[in-house]
Amino acid sequence: MKNVIVGQSGGPTAVINSSLLGVYKTARDRGADIVYGMVHGIKGLLDREIVDLSTRLKNDLDMDLLKRTPSSFLGSCRYKLPEIKGNEKTYEKIFSILEELEIYAFFYIGGNDSMDTIMRLSDYAAIIDSPIKFIGVPKTIDNDLAITDHTPGFGSAAKYIAATTKEIIRDGLVYDYPVVSVIEVMGRNAGWLTAATALAKGEDCEGVDLVYLPEVTFDIDAFVKRVGKLLKEERSIVIAVSEGVKVADGRYVCELSDHVDYVDAFGHKQLAGTARFLAGKIAEKYGVKTRAIELSSLQRCAAHIQSRIDVTEAFNCGGAGVKAAFEGKSGVVITLKRVSENPYMCITEVADVHLIANVEKKVPREWITDDGTDVTAGLVQYIMPLIQAEITPLWINGLPRHIRLHAKSTIK
Ligand code: F6P
């Protein structure tokens, strides 16, 4: 008997369900009996919120819809497992549920915080000599996981961001008076996603005027002066700024305006309001029309513009996770390795979870221009293959069709 269990954790993406499908189909193909899903990740497992995925994924249409449905089908959580020492009861509870379900392998689709869960569970399994395998399947729009070339979810978010930036640039040029648009992009302390706005530039598009990544300290006075200079030269100015930019004293720019008091279990502050704050500074100083455009959740759930490369790689990472487990591996995360640029090709490998959990991979300084207001051609070339090709949504009644997990499918 080989039952497996899979969960989704952290912020969602447009392709996280392709990884879920990769785990589901590959586990079934390799002879797993029941593929369970944790509803709301490890938190749901502790609450015994578990679903038999075959009750919801009955045919090819369900699976095609799953691939095209954004966000985490099983629900997610931002839940940090406690230190093992002193909290053995929590681990005993998790392992007794897994043993009761006769679980052979446990898959967790998530980012660097979620890999902390795989690390702790595989460490505990080693302590008690449990045969259960624990495998991390990478996912995050932030693209900030160590070792892997990139993360599933990033390519589709980058595609949405670049396409939307092109549209914002066209819109900004419509009037005969100045408009300053500030686009705020997610990514926390890594600027990979913000850099994707640079892909907008081409023969049909002027491109963004300024790009600010969190890897460079943000200087508000220099920013205001730079926009003042641009206002003398151009009618429409479009600026991309990461939600995670910080001033010299270490505070996030968004903390300068709003009182940010929401902090998640991993100690991350909710970042929002950077664009509004900076647009306000420009309006105050120059009296021009400004727009603050927070891409917010739109950039991570835009399944109508999924990158086909991203969908395929997300599926492959799920499948590679199952292969690794069935080959006896545990305490590892699937990674992507770029083996060819032209044609672009990535293969999957595995890496020790201890090298990935809780580590943030930042944009290298050499991929940011010296003045810190743009990215280099090298960074654009790195991102470009990841946004290639499309998947057509299943349009029903003029809208993309999705699949939902019905609460009644939960078993206790
Ligand atoms: O971790 C991915 C991410 O999308 C970050 O870019 C962003 O800062 C964060 O999640 C937002 O998380 P939440 O959905 O918990 O507000």
Residues whose N, C-alpha, C, O or C-beta is under 5 A from the ligand:
A	BS01	F6P	G11 D142 M186 G187 R188
